[in-house]
Amino acid sequence: MQLKGSLSIIIRLEIKKSNKMFGQIATVVNNAEGDIIAIDVIKEEKNITIRDITVNVQEENQIDNIIKEINLLPGVSTIHVSDRTFLVHLGGKLETTPRLPVKNRDDLSRVYTPGVARICLAISEDKSLAHSLTIKRNTVAVVSDGSAVLGLGNIGPEAAMPVMEGKAVLFKQLGNVNAFPICLDSQDTDEIVKMIKGIAPSFGGINLEDIASPRCFEIEQKLTEELDIPVFHDDQHGTAVVILAGLLNAIKIVQKRLEDCKVIICGIGAAGIACTKMLQSAGVQNIIGVDRDGALVKGKNYKNDKWKWYANNTNPNFEVGSLSDVIIDADIFIGVSAPGVLQVSDIKNMGKDPIVFAMANPTPEILPEEAEPYVRVLATGRSDYPNQINNVLCFPGIFRGALDVKASKITEKMKLAAAHAISNVVTEEELNPNYIIPSVFNEKVVENVRKAVAHAAYQSGVTK
């Protein structure tokens, strides 16, 4: 399943003026479940008109059907078809622009040689000056190995670049943080750590992205220990921060205390483990993790070291069995797993006023239309339903705050502060079951998170 309107095409048509075909063209598009959103006149001649028709569709096969049927119409021919998303990506989504103009020799001598030598020598004597005299102070590397890109899997570093570029665009537009995409042609943990350490002098922070589990844990841990700049794996911690932000408001609606809730987390990978740790930091005691083989429980033998830790630090009542077995009387379900794993019958067995965060994307653990009659608060990772849990709410503000105070790392206290800051953007008057989390375009989000993270960094003792 793709997001509604996620595919948008422009069809350029040559139409004979003797034939009044617009009604038939519209019928063809409508029959294929497409949506015409614009018609533009490109050229008018004596006998023909050339027009661009912009159409939104939900699936790629609809495009072929629309073009085939249009070409069967008399007096109509297709000149070409453009995918609007591909057009946006032509040439990439980023460029480098200078902050200062170089208009004469004097400018050149200050920006470059010989004047720049004085700056180099100053930094050579005191490396900390790089934070104030270079782009390091406001620049983040967005790094991936292409091994776990979106829901597409291990598609490689070149194919990961459009995602990392997009992330860099959001860093700049939302947080005014310069970010550069770096996709590494290696999936060896030690080699990746070595390469990132090698480029670290140029950056004020490292945002790890779309790196497969369990490699992502070791990479982040080693870099955090060995670098003096913040390292943040957004797929883990960004997801956890925004989920907690949503839950802080959801429990207000159901009038429960988070620390009293029974929480089921389905999918014990990078996001599921990070979410568990964050909820524990927020005071939650009863968390049960469920994966393909059922609930993780202390005493079982797990080959995965992360699952061993998980089993030893969760599920205090030693509940066993499948998701359907352990979800009984649960207050909260958080899915970071796969489509269709949660059933209506499971929700009916949850406690009073259940909260369901079905985060699998693009197809959630249960379709909202199926779940809505039985839940009090529902959230997904999708933009076409209320309560979208989106990492974009998190990472621009976290890095903005960390860079502003020259933080050496992102601490648990800083992440908790970010979650509370996001949740507090939604006022008591605005709060309702369909609005527990602010929009990514809400201008208060980044500023609230920036201030909270900077303050928490000082409290954590990680500022320079």
Summary of the structure (lengths in Angstrom):
residues: 464
radius of gyration: 25.7
end to end distance: 47.0
largest distance: 82.2
contacts: 1532
relative contact order: 0.09
helix: 44%
strand: 19%
